[in-house]
Amino acid sequence: KEALQADKRRLNLSRFFSPLVVADLQDGSSNLDLERRNAAVMFVDLREFTSFAETAPARELALVLAEYRHLVSGTIFQHGGTVDKFIGDGVMAVFGQPTPTEDDADRALACALDLVDALSDWKNHSILNGYPALNAGIGLHYGTVGGGVLDSGCHSELTVIGDAVNVAQRLETLSKSLDAPLVVSSALMARLHLPVPSALWISQSAVQLPGRRLPIDVRYLRREAGVDLTEDTTSYET
């Protein structure tokens, strides 16, 4: 009975965490109390999904959403990230939860770039199968969060909260107006230990985000610009 309960807990955890994080949580080595820590936060969202959902048959809608979630969460897990939550066609992921590491920013950026290519391929494959062309936008930021178990009475949630989460979400929203598959804050670039992956980066300074007093600098990619991960560039300077 204990073995079955342990398998059930592992299965539930594995829906949201990579295998390494699941093992860490199960052996009790991670502190799940809500505390301040540094982390990279990523938001992924589909464009025009609401319009698609208005008229799509339920079976088709479920199939597209399941494929998309499976692709995004699988890529996040491959890079050691955590799926914090699914919000319809939105995905929130964290690198550094429940335990921060020195390469959280590097893994988060590598994941985001892989997602740019993977979601582009998925879109093209969907078109061939008669589904609508759904572009995706990704926002990525690094900062201080409150991470751990947030108790809300009848439901407890392992999550992160704080300004860094809000900024990442607003960068994802900004990607739509920039027609960019990926927008990354200078704060994350500054935390990289490896050189910035070679890509057609476009820099924009003093970007004002809604509801936030201080502007930030960002780098983003043009849609369909392509990503070249075979070469390194010089590290980002603030």
Backbone as numpy.savetxt, mean C-alpha at the origin, in Angstrom:
# Nx Ny Nz CAx CAy CAz Cx Cy Cz
-7.70 -30.27 19.79 -8.53 -29.06 19.79 -7.66 -27.81 19.79
-6.60 -27.81 20.59 -5.69 -26.66 20.62 -5.01 -26.47 19.27
-4.65 -27.61 18.64 -4.01 -27.53 17.32 -4.95 -26.93 16.28
-6.23 -27.32 16.33 -7.22 -26.78 15.40 -7.43 -25.28 15.64
-7.46 -24.89 16.90 -7.61 -23.47 17.22 -6.41 -22.66 16.74
-5.21 -23.24 16.90 -4.00 -22.57 16.43 -4.01 -22.42 14.92
-4.46 -23.47 14.20 -4.55 -23.40 12.74 -5.56 -22.34 12.31
-6.66 -22.24 13.06 -7.68 -21.25 12.74 -7.14 -19.84 12.93
-6.41 -19.62 14.03 -5.82 -18.30 14.27 -4.81 -17.97 13.18
-3.99 -18.94 12.80 -2.99 -18.71 11.75 -3.68 -18.37 10.42
-4.78 -19.08 10.11 -5.50 -18.82 8.87 -6.07 -17.41 8.86
-6.64 -16.99 9.98 -7.19 -15.64 10.07 -6.10 -14.58 9.92
-4.97 -14.80 10.58 -3.87 -13.84 10.49 -3.30 -13.80 9.08
-3.22 -14.96 8.42 -2.59 -15.04 7.10 -3.38 -14.30 6.03
-4.64 -13.96 6.32 -5.43 -13.18 5.37 -4.91 -11.76 5.26
-4.23 -11.28 6.30 -3.82 -9.88 6.34 -2.32 -9.68 6.47
-1.58 -10.71 6.92 -0.17 -10.54 7.18 0.66 -11.52 6.37
1.90 -11.14 6.09 2.83 -12.04 5.42 3.19 -13.18 6.37
3.67 -14.32 5.84 4.00 -15.46 6.69 4.97 -15.12 7.82
5.96 -14.25 7.56 6.92 -13.90 8.59 6.24 -13.14 9.73
5.32 -12.25 9.40 4.62 -11.50 10.42 3.68 -12.40 11.21
3.03 -13.35 10.52 2.15 -14.30 11.20 2.91 -15.08 12.25
4.10 -15.57 11.87 4.91 -16.33 12.83 5.31 -15.46 14.01
5.61 -14.20 13.73 6.01 -13.28 14.78 4.86 -13.03 15.75
3.66 -12.87 15.21 2.49 -12.63 16.05 2.12 -13.86 16.87
2.26 -15.04 16.27 1.86 -16.25 16.97 2.78 -16.61 18.12
4.07 -16.31 17.97 4.97 -16.67 19.07 5.00 -15.60 20.16
4.21 -14.54 19.94 4.06 -13.53 20.99 5.23 -12.58 21.12
6.13 -12.54 20.12 7.31 -11.68 20.21 7.01 -10.23 19.85
5.84 -9.98 19.25 5.48 -8.62 18.86 4.63 -7.96 19.94
4.91 -6.70 20.16 4.12 -5.92 21.11 2.92 -5.33 20.37
1.71 -5.75 20.77 0.50 -5.31 20.07 -0.16 -4.12 20.74
0.43 -3.61 21.83 -0.12 -2.42 22.47 0.04 -1.22 21.54
-0.94 -0.32 21.55 -0.89 0.86 20.70 0.26 1.75 21.15
1.21 2.01 20.25 2.36 2.84 20.57 2.84 3.55 19.31
3.63 4.60 19.49 4.15 5.37 18.36 5.36 4.65 17.77
5.38 4.58 16.45 6.51 3.96 15.75 6.58 4.54 14.34
7.70 4.36 13.68 7.84 4.80 12.30 7.41 3.68 11.36
6.77 4.05 10.26 6.30 3.06 9.30 6.07 3.71 7.95
6.07 2.88 6.92 5.69 3.32 5.58 4.24 2.90 5.35
3.42 3.83 4.89 2.00 3.57 4.68 1.67 3.73 3.20
0.92 2.76 2.67 0.57 2.76 1.25 -0.95 2.65 1.08
-1.49 3.45 0.17 -2.89 3.32 -0.22 -2.95 3.01 -1.72
-3.76 2.03 -2.07 -3.98 1.64 -3.47 -5.47 1.74 -3.75
-5.83 2.31 -4.90 -7.24 2.47 -5.21 -7.44 2.38 -6.72
-8.59 1.83 -7.12 -8.93 1.72 -8.54 -9.68 2.96 -9.00
-9.42 3.38 -10.21 -10.12 4.51 -10.80 -11.36 3.99 -11.55
-12.43 4.75 -11.50 -13.67 4.45 -12.20 -14.32 3.15 -11.75
-13.92 2.64 -10.58 -14.53 1.40 -10.12 -15.99 1.62 -9.70
-16.29 2.80 -9.15 -17.65 3.09 -8.73 -18.61 3.05 -9.91
-18.20 3.63 -11.04 -19.03 3.61 -12.25 -19.23 2.18 -12.75
-18.16 1.40 -12.71 -18.23 0.00 -13.12 -19.19 -0.77 -12.22
-19.14 -0.51 -10.92 -19.96 -1.25 -9.95 -21.44 -0.93 -10.10
-21.77 0.25 -10.67 -23.17 0.64 -10.81 -23.95 -0.28 -11.75
-23.28 -0.78 -12.78 -23.98 -1.56 -13.81 -23.49 -2.99 -13.95
-22.36 -3.33 -13.34 -21.80 -4.67 -13.51 -22.65 -5.72 -12.78
-22.83 -6.89 -13.38 -23.49 -7.99 -12.67 -22.71 -8.36 -11.42
-23.41 -8.84 -10.40 -22.76 -9.12 -9.12 -21.62 -10.11 -9.28
-21.80 -11.14 -10.10 -20.77 -12.16 -10.29 -19.51 -11.56 -10.91
-19.71 -10.70 -11.92 -18.58 -10.06 -12.59 -17.87 -9.09 -11.64
-18.64 -8.36 -10.87 -18.07 -7.42 -9.91 -17.23 -8.14 -8.88
-17.75 -9.24 -8.35 -17.02 -10.02 -7.35 -15.74 -10.61 -7.93
-15.80 -11.07 -9.18 -14.62 -11.67 -9.81 -13.51 -10.64 -9.99
-13.86 -9.46 -10.51 -12.87 -8.42 -10.73 -12.25 -7.97 -9.42
-13.09 -7.76 -8.41 -12.60 -7.29 -7.12 -11.72 -8.34 -6.45
-12.08 -9.61 -6.57 -11.29 -10.69 -5.97 -9.92 -10.80 -6.64
-9.89 -10.70 -7.97 -8.61 -10.76 -8.69 -7.71 -9.61 -8.28
-8.29 -8.43 -8.21 -7.54 -7.23 -7.85 -6.98 -7.33 -6.43
-7.81 -7.72 -5.49 -7.35 -7.84 -4.10 -6.29 -8.91 -3.96
-6.46 -10.03 -4.65 -5.48 -11.11 -4.57 -4.13 -10.65 -5.11
-4.15 -9.91 -6.21 -2.92 -9.42 -6.81 -2.22 -8.43 -5.89
-2.97 -7.47 -5.36 -2.38 -6.43 -4.51 -1.86 -7.02 -3.21
-2.67 -7.81 -2.52 -2.25 -8.37 -1.24 -1.08 -9.33 -1.41
-1.08 -10.11 -2.48 0.03 -11.02 -2.72 1.34 -10.29 -2.92
1.30 -9.18 -3.65 2.51 -8.38 -3.87 2.98 -7.74 -2.57
2.05 -7.26 -1.78 2.39 -6.68 -0.48 3.07 -7.71 0.41
2.51 -8.92 0.46 3.09 -9.97 1.29 4.48 -10.36 0.81
4.69 -10.38 -0.50 6.00 -10.73 -1.06 7.09 -9.79 -0.56
6.71 -8.56 -0.27 7.68 -7.56 0.20 7.62 -7.37 1.72
6.97 -8.29 2.42 6.95 -8.24 3.87 6.07 -7.17 4.46
5.08 -6.69 3.69 4.16 -5.69 4.20 2.93 -6.31 4.83
2.11 -5.48 5.43 0.88 -5.90 6.10 -0.31 -5.23 5.43
-1.33 -6.01 5.11 -2.59 -5.43 4.65 -3.36 -4.97 5.87
-3.44 -3.66 6.06 -4.13 -3.12 7.22 -5.64 -3.28 7.07
-6.16 -2.97 5.88 -7.60 -3.13 5.64 -7.91 -3.03 4.15
-9.05 -3.63 3.79 -9.66 -3.44 2.48 -10.85 -2.51 2.67
-10.96 -1.52 1.78 -12.07 -0.58 1.83 -12.69 -0.54 0.43
-13.58 -1.47 0.14 -14.12 -1.58 -1.20 -13.01 -1.95 -2.17
-12.75 -1.05 -3.13 -11.65 -1.29 -4.07 -10.35 -0.63 -3.59
-10.34 -0.13 -2.37 -9.13 0.45 -1.78 -8.42 -0.53 -0.88
-7.10 -0.44 -0.87 -6.28 -1.28 0.00 -5.30 -0.38 0.75
-5.25 -0.56 2.06 -4.28 0.15 2.89 -3.25 -0.85 3.39
-1.99 -0.56 3.18 -0.91 -1.45 3.60 0.11 -0.70 4.43
0.80 -1.43 5.29 1.80 -0.84 6.17 3.06 -1.67 6.14
4.20 -1.00 6.11 5.51 -1.64 6.21 6.16 -1.10 7.49
6.30 -1.99 8.50 6.79 -1.57 9.80 5.79 -1.84 10.90
4.77 -2.61 10.60 3.73 -2.98 11.56 3.59 -4.51 11.54
3.74 -5.17 12.67 3.80 -4.62 14.02 5.20 -4.28 14.51
6.25 -4.62 13.71 7.62 -4.37 14.15 8.37 -3.59 13.08
8.87 -2.37 13.38 9.63 -1.60 12.40 10.98 -2.23 12.11
11.45 -2.07 10.87 12.79 -2.51 10.47 13.46 -1.40 9.68
14.76 -1.51 9.51 15.53 -0.46 8.85 15.17 -0.31 7.38
14.69 -1.38 6.75 14.45 -1.32 5.30 12.96 -1.20 4.96
12.15 -0.72 5.88 10.72 -0.58 5.61 10.46 0.30 4.38
11.15 1.43 4.29 10.93 2.34 3.15 11.37 1.70 1.85
12.50 0.97 1.86 12.98 0.32 0.64 12.00 -0.74 0.16
11.50 -1.55 1.10 10.56 -2.61 0.72 9.24 -2.03 0.24
8.80 -0.93 0.87 7.55 -0.31 0.46 7.64 0.26 -0.95
8.75 0.91 -1.27 8.91 1.48 -2.62 9.04 0.37 -3.65
9.80 -0.68 -3.33 9.93 -1.80 -4.25 8.56 -2.44 -4.51
7.76 -2.56 -3.47 6.41 -3.11 -3.61 5.56 -2.22 -4.50
5.60 -0.91 -4.27 4.79 0.02 -5.05 5.16 -0.04 -6.53
6.44 -0.11 -6.84 6.87 -0.18 -8.24 6.44 -1.50 -8.87
6.52 -2.59 -8.12 6.05 -3.87 -8.65 4.54 -3.82 -8.91
3.81 -3.14 -8.03 2.37 -3.02 -8.20 2.02 -2.18 -9.43
2.81 -1.16 -9.73 2.57 -0.35 -10.93 2.57 -1.25 -12.16
3.58 -2.09 -12.27 3.68 -2.99 -13.43 2.61 -4.08 -13.38
2.42 -4.68 -12.21 1.46 -5.79 -12.09 0.03 -5.34 -12.38
-0.35 -4.16 -11.86 -1.70 -3.67 -12.08 -1.91 -3.22 -13.53
-0.85 -2.74 -14.17 -0.94 -2.39 -15.59 -1.17 -3.65 -16.43
-0.42 -4.71 -16.11 -0.61 -5.98 -16.82 -2.01 -6.53 -16.57
-2.47 -6.43 -15.32 -3.81 -6.92 -14.97 -4.89 -6.16 -15.74
-4.71 -4.85 -15.88 -5.67 -4.05 -16.63 -5.73 -4.50 -18.09
-4.56 -4.69 -18.70 -4.51 -5.11 -20.09 -5.13 -6.50 -20.27
-4.88 -7.40 -19.32 -5.46 -8.74 -19.36 -6.98 -8.66 -19.22
-7.45 -7.77 -18.35 -8.89 -7.62 -18.14 -9.58 -7.12 -19.41
-8.94 -6.20 -20.13 -9.51 -5.68 -21.37 -9.68 -6.81 -22.39
-8.68 -7.68 -22.48 -8.76 -8.81 -23.42 -9.90 -9.75 -23.07
-10.28 -9.79 -21.79 -11.36 -10.66 -21.35 -12.71 -9.95 -21.28
-12.76 -8.75 -21.85 -14.02 -8.05 -21.94 -14.39 -7.21 -20.75
-13.46 -7.03 -19.81 -13.74 -6.21 -18.63 -13.25 -4.78 -18.87
-13.76 -3.81 -18.13 -13.35 -2.42 -18.33 -11.90 -2.18 -17.95
-11.33 -1.13 -18.54 -9.95 -0.75 -18.23 -9.93 0.05 -16.94
-9.47 -0.57 -15.86 -9.44 0.08 -14.56 -8.00 0.42 -14.18
-7.67 1.71 -14.24 -6.36 2.14 -13.78 -6.32 2.20 -12.26
-5.13 2.14 -11.71 -4.96 2.19 -10.26 -4.06 3.36 -9.89
-4.26 3.89 -8.70 -3.41 4.94 -8.16 -2.85 4.51 -6.82
-1.58 4.85 -6.58 -0.90 4.45 -5.34 -0.29 5.68 -4.69
-0.51 5.83 -3.38 0.13 6.87 -2.58 1.01 6.23 -1.53
2.22 6.75 -1.36 3.19 6.13 -0.44 3.89 7.21 0.39
3.89 7.01 1.70 4.48 8.00 2.62 5.13 7.28 3.79
6.11 7.95 4.41 6.78 7.41 5.59 6.70 8.44 6.71
6.35 7.97 7.90 6.27 8.88 9.03 5.92 8.16 10.31
5.62 8.93 11.33 5.29 8.37 12.63 3.80 8.05 12.70
3.51 6.84 13.17 2.13 6.40 13.31 1.91 5.88 14.73
0.65 5.78 15.11 0.29 5.05 16.30 -0.14 3.66 15.86
0.64 2.65 16.20 0.37 1.31 15.70 0.12 0.32 16.82
-0.82 -0.61 16.58 -1.13 -1.63 17.57 -2.60 -1.97 17.52
-3.08 -2.62 18.56 -4.48 -3.01 18.62 -5.31 -1.84 19.13
-6.28 -1.42 18.31 -7.19 -0.34 18.67 -8.51 -0.96 19.09
-8.86 -0.80 20.36 -10.06 -1.41 20.92 -11.25 -0.46 20.75
-12.31 -0.97 20.14 -13.51 -0.16 19.94 -14.74 -0.84 20.53
-14.54 -1.56 21.61 -15.66 -2.20 22.28 -15.93 -3.59 21.75
-16.87 -3.70 20.81 -17.24 -5.01 20.29 -16.25 -5.52 19.25
-15.34 -4.67 18.79 -14.41 -5.09 17.73 -13.05 -4.45 17.97
-12.01 -5.28 18.02 -10.64 -4.79 18.16 -9.92 -4.94 16.83
-9.10 -3.97 16.50 -8.46 -3.94 15.19 -6.97 -3.64 15.34
-6.15 -4.44 14.65 -4.72 -4.16 14.58 -4.50 -3.20 13.42
-4.12 -1.96 13.71 -4.07 -0.95 12.67 -3.06 0.12 13.02
-2.92 1.12 12.15 -2.10 2.30 12.41 -2.96 3.54 12.20
-2.69 4.58 12.96 -3.43 5.83 12.86 -2.43 6.99 12.93
-2.87 8.17 12.51 -2.02 9.34 12.62 -1.85 10.10 11.33
-1.05 11.16 11.38 -0.86 12.04 10.23 -0.26 11.32 9.04
0.66 10.38 9.27 1.30 9.66 8.17 0.27 8.89 7.35
-0.75 8.36 8.02 -1.81 7.64 7.32 -2.62 8.60 6.46
-2.94 9.76 7.01 -3.71 10.76 6.27 -2.95 11.24 5.03
-1.64 11.45 5.19 -0.83 11.93 4.07 -0.79 10.88 2.95
-0.59 9.62 3.31 -0.54 8.55 2.30 -1.85 8.48 1.53
-2.97 8.61 2.24 -4.27 8.56 1.57 -4.45 9.75 0.63
-3.98 10.92 1.05 -4.12 12.10 0.20 -3.18 12.04 -1.01
-2.04 11.39 -0.86 -1.15 11.20 -2.01 -1.79 10.27 -3.04
-2.51 9.27 -2.56 -3.23 8.38 -3.48 -4.29 9.19 -4.23
-5.00 10.08 -3.52 -5.99 10.93 -4.17 -5.32 11.87 -5.17
-4.14 12.39 -4.81 -3.39 13.28 -5.70 -2.99 12.58 -6.99
-2.75 11.29 -6.92 -2.34 10.55 -8.11 -3.38 10.64 -9.22
-4.64 10.83 -8.84 -5.69 10.93 -9.86 -5.55 12.22 -10.66
-5.36 13.36 -9.95 -5.25 14.65 -10.66 -3.95 14.74 -11.45
-2.92 14.02 -11.01 -1.64 14.02 -11.73 -1.61 12.98 -12.84
-2.66 12.16 -12.94 -2.69 11.03 -13.86 -1.44 10.17 -13.69
-1.17 9.86 -12.42 0.04 9.12 -12.06 -0.34 7.79 -11.41
0.34 6.71 -11.76 0.09 5.44 -11.08 0.68 5.39 -9.68
1.65 6.29 -9.41 2.34 6.26 -8.12 2.82 7.65 -7.74
2.52 8.06 -6.50 3.03 9.31 -5.93 3.71 8.97 -4.61
4.97 9.41 -4.46 5.77 9.06 -3.29 6.24 10.35 -2.63
6.15 10.42 -1.31 6.59 11.61 -0.59 8.11 11.65 -0.50
8.65 12.86 -0.37 10.09 13.02 -0.18 10.53 12.42 1.15
9.61 12.37 2.12 9.93 11.78 3.43 10.28 10.31 3.28
9.57 9.61 2.41 9.91 8.19 2.19 11.22 8.07 1.42
11.39 8.89 0.39 12.62 8.83 -0.39 13.83 9.07 0.50
13.70 9.95 1.46 14.82 10.29 2.34 15.18 9.14 3.28
14.28 8.19 3.48 14.53 7.07 4.37 15.09 5.84 3.67
15.30 5.94 2.36 15.82 4.80 1.60 17.27 4.54 1.95
17.63 3.26 2.08 19.02 2.87 2.27 19.66 2.51 0.94
18.84 2.04 0.00 19.32 1.71 -1.33 19.11 2.90 -2.26
19.85 2.94 -3.37 19.61 4.02 -4.35 18.16 3.98 -4.85
17.65 5.12 -5.23 16.30 5.19 -5.78 16.25 4.39 -7.08
15.32 3.45 -7.23 15.21 2.68 -8.47 15.05 3.61 -9.67
15.71 3.25 -10.74 15.66 4.06 -11.95 14.26 4.02 -12.56
13.71 5.20 -12.78 12.39 5.33 -13.40 12.24 6.77 -13.87
11.19 7.04 -14.61 10.97 8.40 -15.12 10.28 9.23 -14.05
11.02 9.50 -12.98 10.46 10.26 -11.86 10.27 11.72 -12.23
9.19 12.30 -11.77 8.93 13.72 -11.91 8.81 14.31 -10.50
9.57 15.35 -10.23 9.56 15.96 -8.90 8.61 17.16 -8.88
7.93 17.33 -7.77 7.07 18.49 -7.58 7.21 18.96 -6.14
7.53 20.23 -5.98 7.80 20.77 -4.65 6.58 21.48 -4.08
6.54 21.53 -2.76 5.53 22.29 -2.01 4.10 21.98 -2.45
3.78 20.70 -2.47 2.43 20.28 -2.83 1.52 20.45 -1.62
0.42 21.16 -1.82 -0.52 21.38 -0.73 -1.57 20.28 -0.72
-1.66 19.56 0.39 -2.64 18.49 0.51 -3.86 18.98 1.27
-5.06 18.59 0.87 -6.29 19.03 1.54 -6.28 18.70 3.03
-6.64 19.68 3.85 -6.74 19.47 5.28 -5.43 19.45 6.02
-4.33 19.74 5.34 -3.02 19.71 5.98 -2.35 21.07 5.83
-1.79 21.59 6.91 -1.24 22.94 6.91 0.07 23.03 6.15
0.98 22.05 6.35 2.30 22.12 5.74 2.33 21.37 4.40
2.87 22.01 3.35 3.00 21.31 2.06 4.15 20.31 2.11
4.19 19.40 1.16 5.28 18.43 1.09 5.79 18.32 -0.34
7.00 17.81 -0.48 7.59 17.54 -1.79 7.30 16.09 -2.16
7.07 15.86 -3.45 6.74 14.52 -3.90 7.51 14.18 -5.18
7.57 12.90 -5.46 7.99 12.38 -6.76 6.89 11.46 -7.27
6.65 11.51 -8.59 5.61 10.65 -9.14 6.00 10.17 -10.53
5.26 9.18 -11.01 5.46 8.62 -12.34 4.30 8.99 -13.23
4.58 9.24 -14.49 3.51 9.41 -15.45 2.92 8.03 -15.75
1.61 7.98 -15.99 0.98 6.71 -16.30 1.53 6.15 -17.61
1.77 4.85 -17.60 2.32 4.13 -18.75 3.74 4.56 -19.08
4.41 5.28 -18.17 5.79 5.70 -18.43 6.74 4.53 -18.35
6.38 3.51 -17.56 7.25 2.35 -17.43 8.26 2.53 -16.33
8.71 1.41 -15.79 9.66 1.41 -14.69 10.82 0.52 -15.04
12.03 1.01 -14.88 13.23 0.24 -15.14 13.94 0.00 -13.82
13.91 -1.26 -13.36 14.52 -1.58 -12.08 15.90 -2.19 -12.25
16.44 -2.15 -13.46 17.73 -2.79 -13.71 18.89 -1.87 -13.43
18.63 -0.58 -13.28 19.69 0.37 -13.03 19.39 1.17 -11.78
20.43 1.71 -11.17 20.27 2.54 -9.97 20.62 3.97 -10.30
19.96 4.89 -9.62 20.32 6.28 -9.74 20.93 6.74 -8.43
21.37 7.96 -8.40 21.90 8.50 -7.15 20.79 8.63 -6.14
21.13 8.59 -4.87 20.11 8.65 -3.83 19.44 10.01 -3.83
18.21 10.03 -3.33 17.42 11.25 -3.29 17.96 12.19 -2.23
18.04 13.45 -2.56 18.53 14.44 -1.61 17.41 15.39 -1.26
17.32 15.69 0.05 16.30 16.63 0.50 16.93 18.00 0.69
